[in-house]
Amino acid sequence: MAPDTTEPGRLPIYEDLVRERGDVVAEARLAAAHTQHQAAELLGGQYVFSDPVRHPPAH
């Protein structure tokens, strides 16, 4: 059995997929942010959306 040479926190399979197909997760996050911005403008700016990845709701 070959030793595990991957660095902690590295996901080589994911990195290969991103290289081959693009970063779908980042694209989806960007599209969601754009949609939220448009919704806020259409609603008169009365709602502020937070990024659930960076700012999860407090419990």
PDB file of N, CA, C and O in Angstrom:
ATOM      1  N   MET A   1       0.849  -1.177   0.000  1.00  0.00           N
ATOM      2  CA  MET A   1       0.000   0.000   0.000  1.00  0.00           C
ATOM      3  C   MET A   1       0.896   1.242   0.000  1.00  0.00           C
ATOM      4  O   MET A   1       1.847   1.324   0.778  1.00  0.00           O
ATOM      5  N   ALA A   2       0.595   2.194  -0.863  1.00  0.00           N
ATOM      6  CA  ALA A   2       1.386   3.428  -0.955  1.00  0.00           C
ATOM      7  C   ALA A   2       1.037   4.354   0.200  1.00  0.00           C
ATOM      8  O   ALA A   2      -0.120   4.419   0.617  1.00  0.00           O
ATOM      9  N   PRO A   3       2.028   5.069   0.719  1.00  0.00           N
ATOM     10  CA  PRO A   3       1.756   6.000   1.816  1.00  0.00           C
ATOM     11  C   PRO A   3       0.920   7.180   1.323  1.00  0.00           C
ATOM     12  O   PRO A   3       0.979   7.552   0.151  1.00  0.00           O
ATOM     13  N   ASP A   4       0.142   7.758   2.234  1.00  0.00           N
ATOM     14  CA  ASP A   4      -0.690   8.919   1.907  1.00  0.00           C
ATOM     15  C   ASP A   4       0.198  10.152   1.871  1.00  0.00           C
ATOM     16  O   ASP A   4       0.729  10.570   2.899  1.00  0.00           O
ATOM     17  N   THR A   5       0.361  10.736   0.684  1.00  0.00           N
ATOM     18  CA  THR A   5       1.252  11.888   0.538  1.00  0.00           C
ATOM     19  C   THR A   5       0.494  13.193   0.371  1.00  0.00           C
ATOM     20  O   THR A   5       1.104  14.232   0.120  1.00  0.00           O
ATOM     21  N   THR A   6      -0.840  13.155   0.508  1.00  0.00           N
ATOM     22  CA  THR A   6      -1.602  14.388   0.364  1.00  0.00           C
ATOM     23  C   THR A   6      -1.420  15.265   1.590  1.00  0.00           C
ATOM     24  O   THR A   6      -1.301  14.778   2.714  1.00  0.00           O
ATOM     25  N   GLU A   7      -1.401  16.543   1.355  1.00  0.00           N
ATOM     26  CA  GLU A   7      -1.268  17.498   2.449  1.00  0.00           C
ATOM     27  C   GLU A   7      -2.601  17.606   3.180  1.00  0.00           C
ATOM     28  O   GLU A   7      -3.656  17.424   2.573  1.00  0.00           O
ATOM     29  N   PRO A   8      -2.564  17.901   4.480  1.00  0.00           N
ATOM     30  CA  PRO A   8      -3.823  18.076   5.208  1.00  0.00           C
ATOM     31  C   PRO A   8      -4.628  19.216   4.581  1.00  0.00           C
ATOM     32  O   PRO A   8      -4.072  20.264   4.248  1.00  0.00           O
ATOM     33  N   GLY A   9      -5.931  19.010   4.424  1.00  0.00           N
ATOM     34  CA  GLY A   9      -6.789  20.041   3.858  1.00  0.00           C
ATOM     35  C   GLY A   9      -6.840  20.048   2.339  1.00  0.00           C
ATOM     36  O   GLY A   9      -7.621  20.804   1.761  1.00  0.00           O
ATOM     37  N   ARG A  10      -6.043  19.243   1.683  1.00  0.00           N
ATOM     38  CA  ARG A  10      -6.045  19.170   0.218  1.00  0.00           C
ATOM     39  C   ARG A  10      -6.960  18.050  -0.237  1.00  0.00           C
ATOM     40  O   ARG A  10      -6.949  16.957   0.330  1.00  0.00           O
ATOM     41  N   LEU A  11      -7.738  18.320  -1.247  1.00  0.00           N
ATOM     42  CA  LEU A  11      -8.627  17.314  -1.814  1.00  0.00           C
ATOM     43  C   LEU A  11      -8.281  17.156  -3.287  1.00  0.00           C
ATOM     44  O   LEU A  11      -8.880  17.813  -4.139  1.00  0.00           O
ATOM     45  N   PRO A  12      -7.313  16.286  -3.595  1.00  0.00           N
ATOM     46  CA  PRO A  12      -6.849  16.188  -4.979  1.00  0.00           C
ATOM     47  C   PRO A  12      -7.938  15.814  -5.980  1.00  0.00           C
ATOM     48  O   PRO A  12      -7.905  16.285  -7.117  1.00  0.00           O
ATOM     49  N   ILE A  13      -8.891  14.990  -5.593  1.00  0.00           N
ATOM     50  CA  ILE A  13      -9.964  14.622  -6.524  1.00  0.00           C
ATOM     51  C   ILE A  13     -10.799  15.851  -6.851  1.00  0.00           C
ATOM     52  O   ILE A  13     -11.128  16.087  -8.013  1.00  0.00           O
ATOM     53  N   TYR A  14     -11.145  16.639  -5.831  1.00  0.00           N
ATOM     54  CA  TYR A  14     -11.921  17.852  -6.048  1.00  0.00           C
ATOM     55  C   TYR A  14     -11.139  18.836  -6.914  1.00  0.00           C
ATOM     56  O   TYR A  14     -11.698  19.448  -7.825  1.00  0.00           O
ATOM     57  N   GLU A  15      -9.848  18.987  -6.629  1.00  0.00           N
ATOM     58  CA  GLU A  15      -9.003  19.896  -7.411  1.00  0.00           C
ATOM     59  C   GLU A  15      -8.955  19.472  -8.873  1.00  0.00           C
ATOM     60  O   GLU A  15      -8.980  20.322  -9.762  1.00  0.00           O
ATOM     61  N   ASP A  16      -8.887  18.171  -9.133  1.00  0.00           N
ATOM     62  CA  ASP A  16      -8.899  17.672 -10.515  1.00  0.00           C
ATOM     63  C   ASP A  16     -10.220  18.000 -11.198  1.00  0.00           C
ATOM     64  O   ASP A  16     -10.234  18.429 -12.351  1.00  0.00           O
ATOM     65  N   LEU A  17     -11.327  17.800 -10.494  1.00  0.00           N
ATOM     66  CA  LEU A  17     -12.639  18.110 -11.074  1.00  0.00           C
ATOM     67  C   LEU A  17     -12.783  19.593 -11.374  1.00  0.00           C
ATOM     68  O   LEU A  17     -13.319  19.970 -12.416  1.00  0.00           O
ATOM     69  N   VAL A  18     -12.306  20.436 -10.463  1.00  0.00           N
ATOM     70  CA  VAL A  18     -12.367  21.882 -10.683  1.00  0.00           C
ATOM     71  C   VAL A  18     -11.552  22.251 -11.915  1.00  0.00           C
ATOM     72  O   VAL A  18     -11.986  23.061 -12.734  1.00  0.00           O
ATOM     73  N   ARG A  19     -10.386  21.664 -12.042  1.00  0.00           N
ATOM     74  CA  ARG A  19      -9.531  21.942 -13.194  1.00  0.00           C
ATOM     75  C   ARG A  19     -10.211  21.506 -14.496  1.00  0.00           C
ATOM     76  O   ARG A  19     -10.122  22.204 -15.506  1.00  0.00           O
ATOM     77  N   GLU A  20     -10.883  20.361 -14.472  1.00  0.00           N
ATOM     78  CA  GLU A  20     -11.515  19.817 -15.673  1.00  0.00           C
ATOM     79  C   GLU A  20     -12.847  20.484 -16.012  1.00  0.00           C
ATOM     80  O   GLU A  20     -13.131  20.743 -17.182  1.00  0.00           O
ATOM     81  N   ARG A  21     -13.663  20.761 -14.996  1.00  0.00           N
ATOM     82  CA  ARG A  21     -15.049  21.189 -15.247  1.00  0.00           C
ATOM     83  C   ARG A  21     -15.382  22.573 -14.726  1.00  0.00           C
ATOM     84  O   ARG A  21     -16.477  23.074 -14.981  1.00  0.00           O
ATOM     85  N   GLY A  22     -14.468  23.204 -14.005  1.00  0.00           N
ATOM     86  CA  GLY A  22     -14.752  24.505 -13.411  1.00  0.00           C
ATOM     87  C   GLY A  22     -15.259  24.346 -11.986  1.00  0.00           C
ATOM     88  O   GLY A  22     -15.691  23.266 -11.584  1.00  0.00           O
ATOM     89  N   ASP A  23     -15.200  25.420 -11.239  1.00  0.00           N
ATOM     90  CA  ASP A  23     -15.603  25.396  -9.836  1.00  0.00           C
ATOM     91  C   ASP A  23     -17.097  25.700  -9.746  1.00  0.00           C
ATOM     92  O   ASP A  23     -17.502  26.853  -9.595  1.00  0.00           O
ATOM     93  N   VAL A  24     -17.900  24.656  -9.839  1.00  0.00           N
ATOM     94  CA  VAL A  24     -19.358  24.786  -9.854  1.00  0.00           C
ATOM     95  C   VAL A  24     -19.862  25.374  -8.541  1.00  0.00           C
ATOM     96  O   VAL A  24     -20.812  26.157  -8.548  1.00  0.00           O
ATOM     97  N   VAL A  25     -19.255  25.019  -7.427  1.00  0.00           N
ATOM     98  CA  VAL A  25     -19.682  25.533  -6.127  1.00  0.00           C
ATOM     99  C   VAL A  25     -19.489  27.048  -6.073  1.00  0.00           C
ATOM    100  O   VAL A  25     -20.381  27.771  -5.631  1.00  0.00           O
ATOM    101  N   ALA A  26     -18.333  27.528  -6.519  1.00  0.00           N
ATOM    102  CA  ALA A  26     -18.070  28.970  -6.526  1.00  0.00           C
ATOM    103  C   ALA A  26     -19.018  29.690  -7.479  1.00  0.00           C
ATOM    104  O   ALA A  26     -19.492  30.782  -7.167  1.00  0.00           O
ATOM    105  N   GLU A  27     -19.298  29.098  -8.625  1.00  0.00           N
ATOM    106  CA  GLU A  27     -20.219  29.703  -9.588  1.00  0.00           C
ATOM    107  C   GLU A  27     -21.630  29.775  -9.008  1.00  0.00           C
ATOM    108  O   GLU A  27     -22.320  30.778  -9.188  1.00  0.00           O
ATOM    109  N   ALA A  28     -22.062  28.730  -8.317  1.00  0.00           N
ATOM    110  CA  ALA A  28     -23.390  28.725  -7.698  1.00  0.00           C
ATOM    111  C   ALA A  28     -23.474  29.773  -6.596  1.00  0.00           C
ATOM    112  O   ALA A  28     -24.496  30.444  -6.455  1.00  0.00           O
ATOM    113  N   ARG A  29     -22.410  29.917  -5.816  1.00  0.00           N
ATOM    114  CA  ARG A  29     -22.379  30.916  -4.748  1.00  0.00           C
ATOM    115  C   ARG A  29     -22.485  32.320  -5.344  1.00  0.00           C
ATOM    116  O   ARG A  29     -23.209  33.165  -4.819  1.00  0.00           O
ATOM    117  N   LEU A  30     -21.769  32.565  -6.434  1.00  0.00           N
ATOM    118  CA  LEU A  30     -21.811  33.863  -7.098  1.00  0.00           C
ATOM    119  C   LEU A  30     -23.203  34.140  -7.671  1.00  0.00           C
ATOM    120  O   LEU A  30     -23.715  35.253  -7.547  1.00  0.00           O
ATOM    121  N   ALA A  31     -23.808  33.141  -8.291  1.00  0.00           N
ATOM    122  CA  ALA A  31     -25.153  33.303  -8.838  1.00  0.00           C
ATOM    123  C   ALA A  31     -26.163  33.588  -7.724  1.00  0.00           C
ATOM    124  O   ALA A  31     -27.061  34.411  -7.901  1.00  0.00           O
ATOM    125  N   ALA A  32     -26.023  32.919  -6.585  1.00  0.00           N
ATOM    126  CA  ALA A  32     -26.926  33.145  -5.456  1.00  0.00           C
ATOM    127  C   ALA A  32     -26.767  34.563  -4.912  1.00  0.00           C
ATOM    128  O   ALA A  32     -27.760  35.217  -4.594  1.00  0.00           O
ATOM    129  N   ALA A  33     -25.541  35.037  -4.802  1.00  0.00           N
ATOM    130  CA  ALA A  33     -25.293  36.395  -4.313  1.00  0.00           C
ATOM    131  C   ALA A  33     -25.899  37.424  -5.268  1.00  0.00           C
ATOM    132  O   ALA A  33     -26.478  38.419  -4.833  1.00  0.00           O
ATOM    133  N   HIS A  34     -25.759  37.175  -6.573  1.00  0.00           N
ATOM    134  CA  HIS A  34     -26.321  38.079  -7.576  1.00  0.00           C
ATOM    135  C   HIS A  34     -27.848  38.105  -7.470  1.00  0.00           C
ATOM    136  O   HIS A  34     -28.460  39.171  -7.534  1.00  0.00           O
ATOM    137  N   THR A  35     -28.451  36.940  -7.309  1.00  0.00           N
ATOM    138  CA  THR A  35     -29.904  36.841  -7.183  1.00  0.00           C
ATOM    139  C   THR A  35     -30.380  37.559  -5.923  1.00  0.00           C
ATOM    140  O   THR A  35     -31.392  38.259  -5.955  1.00  0.00           O
ATOM    141  N   GLN A  36     -29.664  37.391  -4.824  1.00  0.00           N
ATOM    142  CA  GLN A  36     -30.032  38.069  -3.577  1.00  0.00           C
ATOM    143  C   GLN A  36     -29.932  39.580  -3.721  1.00  0.00           C
ATOM    144  O   GLN A  36     -30.779  40.316  -3.215  1.00  0.00           O
ATOM    145  N   HIS A  37     -28.899  40.040  -4.411  1.00  0.00           N
ATOM    146  CA  HIS A  37     -28.724  41.472  -4.639  1.00  0.00           C
ATOM    147  C   HIS A  37     -29.896  42.016  -5.467  1.00  0.00           C
ATOM    148  O   HIS A  37     -30.459  43.060  -5.138  1.00  0.00           O
ATOM    149  N   GLN A  38     -30.256  41.309  -6.534  1.00  0.00           N
ATOM    150  CA  GLN A  38     -31.385  41.731  -7.357  1.00  0.00           C
ATOM    151  C   GLN A  38     -32.684  41.746  -6.556  1.00  0.00           C
ATOM    152  O   GLN A  38     -33.485  42.671  -6.693  1.00  0.00           O
ATOM    153  N   ALA A  39     -32.898  40.736  -5.726  1.00  0.00           N
ATOM    154  CA  ALA A  39     -34.109  40.666  -4.904  1.00  0.00           C
ATOM    155  C   ALA A  39     -34.165  41.846  -3.940  1.00  0.00           C
ATOM    156  O   ALA A  39     -35.221  42.452  -3.760  1.00  0.00           O
ATOM    157  N   ALA A  40     -33.037  42.171  -3.323  1.00  0.00           N
ATOM    158  CA  ALA A  40     -32.997  43.297  -2.391  1.00  0.00           C
ATOM    159  C   ALA A  40     -33.328  44.601  -3.110  1.00  0.00           C
ATOM    160  O   ALA A  40     -34.054  45.438  -2.574  1.00  0.00           O
ATOM    161  N   GLU A  41     -32.797  44.779  -4.328  1.00  0.00           N
ATOM    162  CA  GLU A  41     -33.102  45.991  -5.093  1.00  0.00           C
ATOM    163  C   GLU A  41     -34.590  46.053  -5.441  1.00  0.00           C
ATOM    164  O   GLU A  41     -35.210  47.109  -5.319  1.00  0.00           O
ATOM    165  N   LEU A  42     -35.160  44.936  -5.871  1.00  0.00           N
ATOM    166  CA  LEU A  42     -36.573  44.908  -6.241  1.00  0.00           C
ATOM    167  C   LEU A  42     -37.489  45.120  -5.040  1.00  0.00           C
ATOM    168  O   LEU A  42     -38.599  45.632  -5.185  1.00  0.00           O
ATOM    169  N   LEU A  43     -37.028  44.731  -3.862  1.00  0.00           N
ATOM    170  CA  LEU A  43     -37.832  44.892  -2.653  1.00  0.00           C
ATOM    171  C   LEU A  43     -37.557  46.232  -1.972  1.00  0.00           C
ATOM    172  O   LEU A  43     -37.970  46.455  -0.834  1.00  0.00           O
ATOM    173  N   GLY A  44     -36.865  47.107  -2.668  1.00  0.00           N
ATOM    174  CA  GLY A  44     -36.606  48.435  -2.123  1.00  0.00           C
ATOM    175  C   GLY A  44     -35.487  48.468  -1.101  1.00  0.00           C
ATOM    176  O   GLY A  44     -35.382  49.425  -0.334  1.00  0.00           O
ATOM    177  N   GLY A  45     -34.651  47.444  -1.077  1.00  0.00           N
ATOM    178  CA  GLY A  45     -33.518  47.438  -0.160  1.00  0.00           C
ATOM    179  C   GLY A  45     -33.893  47.208   1.287  1.00  0.00           C
ATOM    180  O   GLY A  45     -33.070  47.400   2.182  1.00  0.00           O
ATOM    181  N   GLN A  46     -35.145  46.791   1.529  1.00  0.00           N
ATOM    182  CA  GLN A  46     -35.580  46.615   2.916  1.00  0.00           C
ATOM    183  C   GLN A  46     -35.100  45.308   3.542  1.00  0.00           C
ATOM    184  O   GLN A  46     -35.190  45.131   4.757  1.00  0.00           O
ATOM    185  N   TYR A  47     -34.593  44.400   2.721  1.00  0.00           N
ATOM    186  CA  TYR A  47     -34.096  43.133   3.229  1.00  0.00           C
ATOM    187  C   TYR A  47     -32.602  43.042   2.975  1.00  0.00           C
ATOM    188  O   TYR A  47     -32.125  43.403   1.899  1.00  0.00           O
ATOM    189  N   VAL A  48     -31.870  42.564   3.959  1.00  0.00           N
ATOM    190  CA  VAL A  48     -30.436  42.356   3.803  1.00  0.00           C
ATOM    191  C   VAL A  48     -30.179  40.869   3.953  1.00  0.00           C
ATOM    192  O   VAL A  48     -30.545  40.260   4.958  1.00  0.00           O
ATOM    193  N   PHE A  49     -29.548  40.295   2.949  1.00  0.00           N
ATOM    194  CA  PHE A  49     -29.237  38.871   2.974  1.00  0.00           C
ATOM    195  C   PHE A  49     -27.799  38.694   3.410  1.00  0.00           C
ATOM    196  O   PHE A  49     -26.924  39.452   2.992  1.00  0.00           O
ATOM    197  N   SER A  50     -27.548  37.707   4.242  1.00  0.00           N
ATOM    198  CA  SER A  50     -26.175  37.409   4.640  1.00  0.00           C
ATOM    199  C   SER A  50     -25.712  36.162   3.908  1.00  0.00           C
ATOM    200  O   SER A  50     -26.524  35.371   3.428  1.00  0.00           O
ATOM    201  N   ASP A  51     -24.422  36.000   3.829  1.00  0.00           N
ATOM    202  CA  ASP A  51     -23.840  34.827   3.186  1.00  0.00           C
ATOM    203  C   ASP A  51     -23.902  33.682   4.183  1.00  0.00           C
ATOM    204  O   ASP A  51     -23.208  33.731   5.199  1.00  0.00           O
ATOM    205  N   PRO A  52     -24.724  32.629   3.928  1.00  0.00           N
ATOM    206  CA  PRO A  52     -24.875  31.550   4.902  1.00  0.00           C
ATOM    207  C   PRO A  52     -23.595  30.760   5.110  1.00  0.00           C
ATOM    208  O   PRO A  52     -23.453  30.078   6.125  1.00  0.00           O
ATOM    209  N   VAL A  53     -22.666  30.836   4.176  1.00  0.00           N
ATOM    210  CA  VAL A  53     -21.404  30.122   4.332  1.00  0.00           C
ATOM    211  C   VAL A  53     -20.507  30.870   5.296  1.00  0.00           C
ATOM    212  O   VAL A  53     -19.898  30.263   6.177  1.00  0.00           O
ATOM    213  N   ARG A  54     -20.420  32.178   5.141  1.00  0.00           N
ATOM    214  CA  ARG A  54     -19.520  32.981   5.978  1.00  0.00           C
ATOM    215  C   ARG A  54     -20.180  33.455   7.257  1.00  0.00           C
ATOM    216  O   ARG A  54     -19.503  33.655   8.266  1.00  0.00           O
ATOM    217  N   HIS A  55     -21.508  33.640   7.231  1.00  0.00           N
ATOM    218  CA  HIS A  55     -22.227  34.170   8.384  1.00  0.00           C
ATOM    219  C   HIS A  55     -23.459  33.322   8.675  1.00  0.00           C
ATOM    220  O   HIS A  55     -24.577  33.740   8.376  1.00  0.00           O
ATOM    221  N   PRO A  56     -23.269  32.131   9.258  1.00  0.00           N
ATOM    222  CA  PRO A  56     -24.440  31.299   9.558  1.00  0.00           C
ATOM    223  C   PRO A  56     -25.305  31.969  10.608  1.00  0.00           C
ATOM    224  O   PRO A  56     -24.790  32.715  11.441  1.00  0.00           O
ATOM    225  N   PRO A  57     -26.614  31.720  10.588  1.00  0.00           N
ATOM    226  CA  PRO A  57     -27.513  32.342  11.565  1.00  0.00           C
ATOM    227  C   PRO A  57     -27.171  31.888  12.981  1.00  0.00           C
ATOM    228  O   PRO A  57     -26.810  30.734  13.209  1.00  0.00           O
ATOM    229  N   ALA A  58     -27.290  32.808  13.917  1.00  0.00           N
ATOM    230  CA  ALA A  58     -27.017  32.493  15.325  1.00  0.00           C
ATOM    231  C   ALA A  58     -28.205  31.742  15.903  1.00  0.00           C
ATOM    232  O   ALA A  58     -29.351  32.044  15.572  1.00  0.00           O
ATOM    233  N   HIS A  59     -27.945  30.776  16.755  1.00  0.00           N
ATOM    234  CA  HIS A  59     -29.022  29.991  17.380  1.00  0.00           C
ATOM    235  C   HIS A  59     -29.097  30.337  18.837  1.00  0.00           C
ATOM    236  O   HIS A  59     -29.934  29.794  19.559  1.00  0.00           O
TER     237      HIS A  59
END
